[in-house]
Amino acid sequence: MTAPWLPDEAPQVYAITHNRDVVSIRQTIRVLAQRCRLSLVDQTKMITAASELARNTLVYGGGGAVKAGLVEKDGRRGIAALFEDSGPGIEDVNLAMTDGWTSGAGLGLGLSGARRLVDEFDLVTEVGVGTTVTVIKWAR
């Protein structure tokens, strides 16, 4: 999935290399969600999904980047975040998307939880190359 970025507003790109970057990304998503006029519930859902995906990018992908911004499609506005890493990739996507499964010490809700919190979720991964996850939350 390619995010339909607004043509007059370039998405913001942030490196994810430290825990403090996860906090910065949460703040950025909050500001964008408010600008997009998401409801408070939808703001919280998008912020939570972005936080989980940023942490996964850092912990499992060894770091990476996020591109976040406002999007528009079919007359709807929303917020998109695209997380990329050059980590080991995900060997079994179906297993990784299963609630409760984790390759680390977490609760196993990062990917599957993020998918439930957003309106659009796309995961592209290749073992030995990396992972890209794109999420979109549309204003209602």
N, CA and C atoms as a LAMMPS dump frame, in Angstrom:
ITEM: TIMESTEP
0
ITEM: NUMBER OF ATOMS
420
ITEM: BOX BOUNDS ff ff ff
-5.0000000000000000e+02 5.0000000000000000e+02
-5.0000000000000000e+02 5.0000000000000000e+02
-5.0000000000000000e+02 5.0000000000000000e+02
ITEM: ATOMS id mol type element x y z
1 1 1 N 0.852 -1.176 0
2 1 2 C 0 0 0
3 1 3 C 0.895 1.236 0
4 2 1 N 0.557 2.159 -0.841
5 2 2 C 1.239 3.439 -0.862
6 2 3 C 0.332 4.456 -0.203
7 3 1 N 0.849 5.173 0.777
8 3 2 C 0.032 6.162 1.469
9 3 3 C -0.267 7.323 0.521
10 4 1 N -1.529 7.748 0.447
11 4 2 C -1.903 8.865 -0.427
12 4 3 C -1.614 10.21 0.245
13 5 1 N -0.321 10.524 0.383
14 5 2 C 0.102 11.751 1.073
15 5 3 C -0.548 12.972 0.434
16 6 1 N -0.846 13.969 1.242
17 6 2 C -1.39 15.216 0.717
18 6 3 C -0.324 15.866 -0.172
19 7 1 N -0.705 16.323 -1.355
20 7 2 C 0.289 16.856 -2.287
21 7 3 C 0.95 18.143 -1.814
22 8 1 N 0.264 18.935 -1.008
23 8 2 C 0.814 20.216 -0.576
24 8 3 C 1.539 20.143 0.773
25 9 1 N 1.691 18.93 1.3
26 9 2 C 2.309 18.793 2.62
27 9 3 C 3.147 17.514 2.67
28 10 1 N 4.449 17.684 2.683
29 10 2 C 5.345 16.521 2.7
30 10 3 C 5.256 15.81 4.043
31 11 1 N 5.284 14.481 4.029
32 11 2 C 5.288 13.747 5.306
33 11 3 C 6.598 14.004 6.05
34 12 1 N 6.543 13.88 7.361
35 12 2 C 7.718 14.065 8.205
36 12 3 C 8.415 12.72 8.366
37 13 1 N 9.753 12.733 8.353
38 13 2 C 10.526 11.509 8.492
39 13 3 C 11.358 11.604 9.767
40 14 1 N 11.31 10.542 10.557
41 14 2 C 12.045 10.492 11.823
42 14 3 C 12.804 9.179 11.921
43 15 1 N 14.023 9.261 12.411
44 15 2 C 14.811 8.057 12.68
45 15 3 C 14.294 7.404 13.954
46 16 1 N 14.386 6.09 14.01
47 16 2 C 14.039 5.334 15.214
48 16 3 C 15.302 4.579 15.616
49 17 1 N 16.049 5.165 16.553
50 17 2 C 17.31 4.551 16.976
51 17 3 C 17.432 4.42 18.487
52 18 1 N 16.569 5.116 19.227
53 18 2 C 16.61 5.09 20.698
54 18 3 C 15.18 5.071 21.235
55 19 1 N 15.048 4.695 22.495
56 19 2 C 13.729 4.704 23.138
57 19 3 C 13.091 6.082 23.101
58 20 1 N 13.895 7.123 23.21
59 20 2 C 13.344 8.483 23.2
60 20 3 C 12.685 8.811 21.857
61 21 1 N 13.116 8.133 20.789
62 21 2 C 12.496 8.353 19.479
63 21 3 C 11.054 7.861 19.474
64 22 1 N 10.766 6.814 20.21
65 22 2 C 9.397 6.294 20.304
66 22 3 C 8.495 7.369 20.923
67 23 1 N 8.994 8.062 21.951
68 23 2 C 8.23 9.135 22.592
69 23 3 C 8.001 10.277 21.609
70 24 1 N 9.02 10.654 20.85
71 24 2 C 8.882 11.729 19.862
72 24 3 C 7.861 11.371 18.79
73 25 1 N 7.868 10.122 18.374
74 25 2 C 6.918 9.683 17.347
75 25 3 C 5.494 9.743 17.882
76 26 1 N 5.304 9.342 19.132
77 26 2 C 3.975 9.439 19.748
78 26 3 C 3.486 10.887 19.725
79 27 1 N 4.371 11.818 20.069
80 27 2 C 4.005 13.24 20.091
81 27 3 C 3.669 13.745 18.691
82 28 1 N 4.457 13.337 17.707
83 28 2 C 4.212 13.746 16.322
84 28 3 C 2.864 13.223 15.843
85 29 1 N 2.584 11.966 16.124
86 29 2 C 1.311 11.369 15.713
87 29 3 C 0.148 12.079 16.402
88 30 1 N 0.322 12.441 17.661
89 30 2 C -0.737 13.17 18.387
90 30 3 C -1.05 14.499 17.69
91 31 1 N -0.014 15.25 17.347
92 31 2 C -0.219 16.548 16.688
93 31 3 C -0.906 16.359 15.334
94 32 1 N -0.431 15.386 14.552
95 32 2 C -1.045 15.131 13.247
96 32 3 C -2.498 14.679 13.397
97 33 1 N -2.765 13.834 14.371
98 33 2 C -4.129 13.341 14.595
99 33 3 C -5.06 14.483 14.99
100 34 1 N -4.573 15.419 15.784
101 34 2 C -5.378 16.581 16.154
102 34 3 C -5.628 17.471 14.94
103 35 1 N -4.589 17.671 14.118
104 35 2 C -4.752 18.48 12.902
105 35 3 C -5.758 17.846 11.949
106 36 1 N -5.792 16.531 11.931
107 36 2 C -6.699 15.791 11.056
108 36 3 C -8.113 15.746 11.638
109 37 1 N -8.247 16.18 12.879
110 37 2 C -9.524 16.204 13.598
111 37 3 C -10.089 14.815 13.87
112 38 1 N -9.167 13.896 14.187
113 38 2 C -9.632 12.587 14.638
114 38 3 C -10.301 12.764 15.991
115 39 1 N -11.261 11.919 16.28
116 39 2 C -11.874 11.942 17.604
117 39 3 C -10.806 11.573 18.639
118 40 1 N -11.063 11.858 19.885
119 40 2 C -10.101 11.524 20.938
120 40 3 C -9.845 10.019 20.98
121 41 1 N -10.883 9.226 20.793
122 41 2 C -10.72 7.768 20.779
123 41 3 C -9.828 7.349 19.616
124 42 1 N -10.089 7.897 18.419
125 42 2 C -9.28 7.535 17.261
126 42 3 C -7.853 8.066 17.371
127 43 1 N -7.678 9.234 17.986
128 43 2 C -6.327 9.733 18.252
129 43 3 C -5.566 8.727 19.106
130 44 1 N -6.207 8.266 20.163
131 44 2 C -5.579 7.316 21.08
132 44 3 C -5.234 6.013 20.372
133 45 1 N -6.134 5.541 19.523
134 45 2 C -5.871 4.304 18.774
135 45 3 C -4.669 4.463 17.858
136 46 1 N -4.592 5.573 17.124
137 46 2 C -3.489 5.773 16.186
138 46 3 C -2.171 5.965 16.939
139 47 1 N -2.194 6.699 18.021
140 47 2 C -0.985 6.915 18.822
141 47 3 C -0.492 5.587 19.392
142 48 1 N -1.409 4.775 19.885
143 48 2 C -1.029 3.478 20.446
144 48 3 C -0.449 2.564 19.376
145 49 1 N -1.088 2.509 18.21
146 49 2 C -0.573 1.681 17.114
147 49 3 C 0.817 2.146 16.694
148 50 1 N 0.99 3.447 16.546
149 50 2 C 2.298 3.99 16.143
150 50 3 C 3.362 3.696 17.184
151 51 1 N 3.008 3.785 18.443
152 51 2 C 3.953 3.495 19.516
153 51 3 C 4.403 2.038 19.459
154 52 1 N 3.457 1.123 19.277
155 52 2 C 3.783 -0.305 19.183
156 52 3 C 4.68 -0.584 17.984
157 53 1 N 4.358 0.021 16.846
158 53 2 C 5.137 -0.228 15.638
159 53 3 C 6.525 0.408 15.717
160 54 1 N 6.623 1.575 16.345
161 54 2 C 7.939 2.201 16.533
162 54 3 C 8.811 1.345 17.444
163 55 1 N 8.211 0.829 18.51
164 55 2 C 8.967 -0.046 19.42
165 55 3 C 9.408 -1.324 18.706
166 56 1 N 8.529 -1.919 17.905
167 56 2 C 8.908 -3.103 17.132
168 56 3 C 10.052 -2.79 16.17
169 57 1 N 9.982 -1.628 15.527
170 57 2 C 11.041 -1.219 14.606
171 57 3 C 12.371 -1.141 15.33
172 58 1 N 12.352 -0.612 16.53
173 58 2 C 13.573 -0.468 17.325
174 58 3 C 14.066 -1.811 17.85
175 59 1 N 13.187 -2.562 18.49
176 59 2 C 13.588 -3.792 19.183
177 59 3 C 13.865 -4.94 18.217
178 60 1 N 12.956 -5.179 17.281
179 60 2 C 13.082 -6.346 16.402
180 60 3 C 13.761 -6.029 15.073
181 61 1 N 13.638 -4.772 14.626
182 61 2 C 14.255 -4.383 13.361
183 61 3 C 15.625 -3.756 13.522
184 62 1 N 16.036 -3.529 14.789
185 62 2 C 17.337 -2.915 15.024
186 62 3 C 17.368 -1.422 14.756
187 63 1 N 16.194 -0.814 14.645
188 63 2 C 16.095 0.609 14.33
189 63 3 C 15.638 0.792 12.905
190 64 1 N 15.29 2.001 12.586
191 64 2 C 14.805 2.292 11.24
192 64 3 C 14.296 3.704 11.17
193 65 1 N 13.174 3.889 10.49
194 65 2 C 12.608 5.223 10.326
195 65 3 C 11.098 5.127 10.192
196 66 1 N 10.446 6.251 10.439
197 66 2 C 9.01 6.373 10.223
198 66 3 C 8.77 7.625 9.392
199 67 1 N 7.835 7.504 8.468
200 67 2 C 7.378 8.635 7.673
201 67 3 C 5.92 8.818 8.058
202 68 1 N 5.552 10.005 8.543
203 68 2 C 4.192 10.237 9.025
204 68 3 C 3.651 11.539 8.458
205 69 1 N 2.372 11.516 8.137
206 69 2 C 1.759 12.726 7.613
207 69 3 C 0.282 12.536 7.356
208 70 1 N -0.325 13.602 6.861
209 70 2 C -1.74 13.572 6.539
210 70 3 C -1.931 12.994 5.143
211 71 1 N -3.032 12.29 4.978
212 71 2 C -3.344 11.647 3.713
213 71 3 C -4.78 11.97 3.321
214 72 1 N -5.07 11.751 2.037
215 72 2 C -6.419 11.974 1.548
216 72 3 C -6.704 10.98 0.43
217 73 1 N -7.903 10.382 0.484
218 73 2 C -8.313 9.436 -0.552
219 73 3 C -9.835 9.411 -0.614
220 74 1 N -10.357 9.509 -1.795
221 74 2 C -11.801 9.453 -2.004
222 74 3 C -12.552 10.468 -1.147
223 75 1 N -11.969 11.656 -1.004
224 75 2 C -12.61 12.718 -0.237
225 75 3 C -12.471 12.596 1.266
226 76 1 N -11.751 11.569 1.735
227 76 2 C -11.55 11.392 3.179
228 76 3 C -10.14 11.834 3.545
229 77 1 N -9.997 12.395 4.739
230 77 2 C -8.678 12.749 5.261
231 77 3 C -8.332 11.824 6.401
232 78 1 N -7.054 11.602 6.556
233 78 2 C -6.595 10.737 7.625
234 78 3 C -5.138 10.994 7.933
235 79 1 N -4.585 10.112 8.715
236 79 2 C -3.182 10.183 9.087
237 79 3 C -2.557 8.831 8.775
238 80 1 N -1.363 8.871 8.189
239 80 2 C -0.646 7.642 7.843
240 80 3 C 0.728 7.654 8.486
241 81 1 N 1.208 6.468 8.786
242 81 2 C 2.57 6.297 9.294
243 81 3 C 3.164 5.055 8.641
244 82 1 N 4.339 5.202 8.078
245 82 2 C 5.032 4.122 7.394
246 82 3 C 6.326 3.849 8.149
247 83 1 N 6.431 2.661 8.724
248 83 2 C 7.592 2.254 9.517
249 83 3 C 8.461 1.328 8.681
250 84 1 N 9.765 1.63 8.599
251 84 2 C 10.688 0.815 7.806
252 84 3 C 11.917 0.451 8.622
253 85 1 N 12.359 -0.787 8.456
254 85 2 C 13.634 -1.189 9.047
255 85 3 C 14.372 -2.09 8.069
256 86 1 N 15.647 -2.26 8.315
257 86 2 C 16.491 -3.156 7.508
258 86 3 C 16.928 -4.333 8.356
259 87 1 N 16.044 -4.759 9.235
260 87 2 C 16.35 -5.84 10.169
261 87 3 C 16.243 -7.206 9.525
262 88 1 N 16.06 -8.229 10.347
263 88 2 C 16.072 -9.599 9.857
264 88 3 C 14.823 -9.992 9.07
265 89 1 N 13.786 -9.175 9.098
266 89 2 C 12.534 -9.554 8.453
267 89 3 C 11.758 -10.528 9.323
268 90 1 N 10.574 -10.867 8.887
269 90 2 C 9.694 -11.758 9.645
270 90 3 C 9.554 -13.059 8.86
271 91 1 N 9.996 -14.144 9.458
272 91 2 C 9.967 -15.438 8.768
273 91 3 C 8.553 -15.949 8.527
274 92 1 N 7.691 -15.852 9.525
275 92 2 C 6.334 -16.377 9.413
276 92 3 C 5.357 -15.266 9.799
277 93 1 N 4.848 -14.561 8.793
278 93 2 C 3.964 -13.422 9.042
279 93 3 C 2.683 -13.865 9.741
280 94 1 N 2.11 -14.981 9.335
281 94 2 C 0.877 -15.452 9.985
282 94 3 C 1.085 -15.695 11.466
283 95 1 N 2.199 -16.301 11.817
284 95 2 C 2.507 -16.537 13.219
285 95 3 C 2.739 -15.215 13.949
286 96 1 N 3.477 -14.31 13.314
287 96 2 C 3.769 -13.012 13.938
288 96 3 C 2.507 -12.192 14.169
289 97 1 N 1.483 -12.413 13.367
290 97 2 C 0.226 -11.671 13.503
291 97 3 C -0.74 -12.342 14.47
292 98 1 N -0.34 -13.434 15.072
293 98 2 C -1.179 -14.156 16.023
294 98 3 C -1.074 -13.516 17.398
295 99 1 N -2.224 -13.181 17.998
296 99 2 C -2.232 -12.612 19.354
297 99 3 C -1.507 -13.542 20.312
298 100 1 N -0.628 -12.977 21.106
299 100 2 C 0.063 -13.742 22.136
300 100 3 C 1.389 -14.323 21.701
301 101 1 N 1.654 -14.36 20.388
302 101 2 C 2.945 -14.893 19.941
303 101 3 C 3.968 -13.775 19.943
304 102 1 N 5.156 -14.052 20.443
305 102 2 C 6.239 -13.072 20.438
306 102 3 C 7.563 -13.784 20.207
307 103 1 N 8.448 -13.084 19.525
308 103 2 C 9.794 -13.627 19.333
309 103 3 C 10.723 -13.096 20.411
310 104 1 N 10.182 -12.273 21.297
311 104 2 C 10.974 -11.686 22.382
312 104 3 C 10.271 -11.87 23.709
313 105 1 N 10.393 -10.854 24.541
314 105 2 C 9.834 -10.937 25.884
315 105 3 C 8.525 -10.164 26.029
316 106 1 N 7.975 -9.664 24.904
317 106 2 C 6.758 -8.861 24.977
318 106 3 C 5.513 -9.705 25.157
319 107 1 N 4.361 -9.032 25.086
320 107 2 C 3.076 -9.699 25.257
321 107 3 C 2.56 -10.316 23.963
322 108 1 N 3.223 -10.012 22.835
323 108 2 C 2.773 -10.571 21.569
324 108 3 C 1.538 -9.889 21.021
325 109 1 N 1.373 -8.608 21.302
326 109 2 C 0.208 -7.871 20.819
327 109 3 C 0.58 -6.714 19.908
328 110 1 N 1.864 -6.502 19.629
329 110 2 C 2.314 -5.358 18.848
330 110 3 C 1.722 -5.297 17.457
331 111 1 N 2.014 -6.271 16.606
332 111 2 C 1.525 -6.251 15.23
333 111 3 C 0.017 -6.472 15.16
334 112 1 N -0.453 -7.504 15.834
335 112 2 C -1.888 -7.804 15.768
336 112 3 C -2.706 -6.702 16.434
337 113 1 N -2.193 -6.16 17.511
338 113 2 C -2.886 -5.063 18.191
339 113 3 C -2.934 -3.811 17.335
340 114 1 N -1.813 -3.486 16.703
341 114 2 C -1.77 -2.316 15.826
342 114 3 C -2.757 -2.481 14.682
343 115 1 N -2.827 -3.671 14.124
344 115 2 C -3.748 -3.925 13.01
345 115 3 C -5.197 -3.653 13.424
346 116 1 N -5.564 -4.051 14.635
347 116 2 C -6.939 -3.839 15.111
348 116 3 C -7.253 -2.371 15.386
349 117 1 N -6.241 -1.568 15.682
350 117 2 C -6.457 -0.18 16.081
351 117 3 C -6.605 0.798 14.917
352 118 1 N -6.203 0.382 13.722
353 118 2 C -6.206 1.29 12.573
354 118 3 C -7.215 0.832 11.525
355 119 1 N -7.444 1.684 10.537
356 119 2 C -8.388 1.348 9.465
357 119 3 C -7.711 0.589 8.328
358 120 1 N -6.468 0.889 8.058
359 120 2 C -5.725 0.192 7.017
360 120 3 C -4.373 -0.225 7.576
361 121 1 N -3.966 -1.432 7.255
362 121 2 C -2.719 -2.011 7.771
363 121 3 C -2.082 -2.819 6.648
364 122 1 N -0.833 -2.528 6.356
365 122 2 C -0.122 -3.26 5.311
366 122 3 C 1.267 -3.607 5.828
367 123 1 N 1.637 -4.872 5.731
368 123 2 C 2.942 -5.351 6.179
369 123 3 C 3.646 -6.015 5.001
370 124 1 N 4.853 -5.542 4.714
371 124 2 C 5.696 -6.132 3.676
372 124 3 C 7.018 -6.483 4.343
373 125 1 N 7.429 -7.741 4.215
374 125 2 C 8.66 -8.168 4.875
375 125 3 C 9.391 -9.169 4.001
376 126 1 N 10.698 -9.157 4.132
377 126 2 C 11.526 -10.135 3.443
378 126 3 C 12.661 -10.519 4.382
379 127 1 N 12.803 -11.811 4.613
380 127 2 C 13.844 -12.306 5.51
381 127 3 C 15.208 -11.847 4.99
382 128 1 N 15.983 -11.264 5.897
383 128 2 C 17.314 -10.778 5.561
384 128 3 C 17.34 -9.397 4.931
385 129 1 N 16.164 -8.828 4.677
386 129 2 C 16.096 -7.518 4.018
387 129 3 C 15.457 -6.466 4.924
388 130 1 N 14.348 -6.82 5.58
389 130 2 C 13.689 -5.87 6.466
390 130 3 C 12.181 -5.922 6.363
391 131 1 N 11.551 -4.986 7.056
392 131 2 C 10.095 -4.951 7.17
393 131 3 C 9.597 -3.524 7.014
394 132 1 N 8.471 -3.382 6.331
395 132 2 C 7.78 -2.103 6.213
396 132 3 C 6.332 -2.32 6.632
397 133 1 N 5.863 -1.495 7.548
398 133 2 C 4.465 -1.541 7.979
399 133 3 C 3.875 -0.154 7.762
400 134 1 N 2.757 -0.105 7.039
401 134 2 C 2.051 1.153 6.8
402 134 3 C 0.684 1.066 7.447
403 135 1 N 0.338 2.096 8.215
404 135 2 C -0.977 2.15 8.861
405 135 3 C -1.645 3.484 8.542
406 136 1 N -2.966 3.436 8.421
407 136 2 C -3.752 4.651 8.181
408 136 3 C -4.965 4.63 9.093
409 137 1 N -5.279 5.788 9.673
410 137 2 C -6.504 5.992 10.46
411 137 3 C -7.253 7.145 9.797
412 138 1 N -8.483 6.891 9.378
413 138 2 C -9.28 7.894 8.687
414 138 3 C -10.162 8.66 9.663
415 139 1 N -10.316 9.954 9.395
416 139 2 C -11.242 10.778 10.181
417 139 3 C -12.66 10.356 9.841
418 140 1 N -13.534 10.387 10.825
419 140 2 C -14.925 9.942 10.614
420 140 3 C -15.848 11.135 10.498
